[in-house]
Amino acid sequence: MDSSTDHSDMTTAKPPRARVEDAIDTEAPRTRDYLDGFLAAKPPEGAAGGPGSDLQADVIAALREIFDPEIPVNIYDLGLIYGVEVDDNSDATVTMTLTTPHCPVAETMPGEVEMRVMSVPGIRDAEVVLVWEPAWGPHKMSDEARLELGML
């Protein structure tokens, strides 16, 4: 467009603004019934977490979906997960290690584990505790992992 063009003839009127009072039907106002079912729902009986809970099993199942990039075995069966705790507030704590402190995924794996655990329905918060003692060794692998790697 040429800079010498006159813009005075290009003005347009602003569209009218939407007003709440224009949208409300005064004869039959809307009630807030859309939350009734949600607010009436009761939480499940018993504690959400704890050893052997369904929520703990769901977290372990989610951890079994994460595979070590160098070894075709999931991190749970590989023995990298030392503990999975889910408390009564649905907060999960995963204690884990890596095959070595110099593992190429040392910076990314704990974050991936945290994100995966947070994605489990029912989990409110997740924390990953990375430990180096006791050191990981092949003896920590499950029989399924050893079979997969041809070690049985």
N, C-alpha and C positions, 0 to 999 in steps of 0.2 A: 504494500500500500504506500502511496506517495505521502511524504511527510507534510505536504502542503494541502492535503485534503481537509476540508472544513467538516468538523464533527458535530456542529450544532444541530444539524438536521437528523442525527442518528439517535436522539434521545428516545428512550422508551419508558413507559410508566412501570413502576414497581408492581409486582403482583400483590394482591391483597394477602395480609398475614392471616394465618389460621388462628382462630381463637377457640379456647376450650368451651366457652359458653355456646358457641355455634355448633359444636359437635354433640352436646349433651341433649338427649331427649328428655325434656322435663316431665313428660307424662309417665315414662317408664325408665327411671335412672338405672344404670348398670350397678349390680351388686358385685362385691369381690368374692364371688363363689368359686372362682378358678383355683383358689388355694385350699378350699375345704378338704379335699381328698388328701392333699399333702399334709396339712396340719392335723388331720384326724389319724394319720398313720402312726402306729405304735412301733417303737424300736423292737428288734427281736429280743426274745427272752435270753437271759444269761449274758456272760461277758463276751465282748466281740473278739478279743484276742486270747492270748495264753497258749501254752504248749498244746499241740494237737488240735487247735481250733481250725475251723474252715478257712478263716482269713489267713492264718499261717500257711496252710496248705496252698492257698491261692498265690501267696507270695513265692513259695518254693516253686510252684508251677511256672510262674513268670520268670524266675531265675533260670529255669531249665530251658528257656527260649533264647538265652544269651550264650553265644558261642565264642570261644577263644578264637581270634583270627588266625592263629598259627596252627592250632590243633583242632580237628573236626569233632570236638566234644563240647557239650555245654559246660558252663563254669561250675554248676552244682555237682554234676557227676565227675568233673575233673578234680573235685576236692578243694576248690578255691573258696568255697563258702564254709566258714567255720561255725556260724550260728545265725539263726533267724528268730528274732523275738518280736512278737506283736503284743503290746500291752492292752489293758482294758479300754484305753482311749483310742485304739486303732492306730497307734503310732508304731512303726516298724523300725527295728534296728538290725542291720545286717553286718555281721563281722566277717571280713574276708581278707584274703591275701592274694598275691600274684605268684606266678611261678618263680620269678626272681625280682629283686628291687629294680633291675635295669630292663624289665619287660617293656617292649615298645608301647604297650597300651596302659602303662602305669598312670599316665595323666588323664586318660579318657575313660577307662573301665569303671572306676568308682562312680563317676558321673552318670554313666550309662545304667549302672545298677540302680542308682538312686531314682533316675527317671522311670525305669521299668517298674520298680516297686511302687512309686507314686501313682502309676497308671492302673494299679490293681483296684478295682471297685471296692470301696469300704476303707481303704487306707487313708488316714488323715494326714500323716507326715511320715517321712522316711529319713533315716540317717544311715550312712555307710561308714563303718569304722574299718580302716585299712591297718592291718597288723602284719608284722614280719616274724613274730614268734608265736607258736612254733613255726618253723620254716616249712614251706610246702615241699612235698616229695611225692614221687609216683605212688607210694604206698597209700596216699590219701584218696586215690581215685576209686570210684565204684567199680564193681565187676563189669558193669555195662560199658564203662569207659575203657577199661583194659581190653575187653573183647573187641571194641570198635578199633582200638589201636593195635590189635594183634599181639597183645602182651599176655594173653591167657592161653 
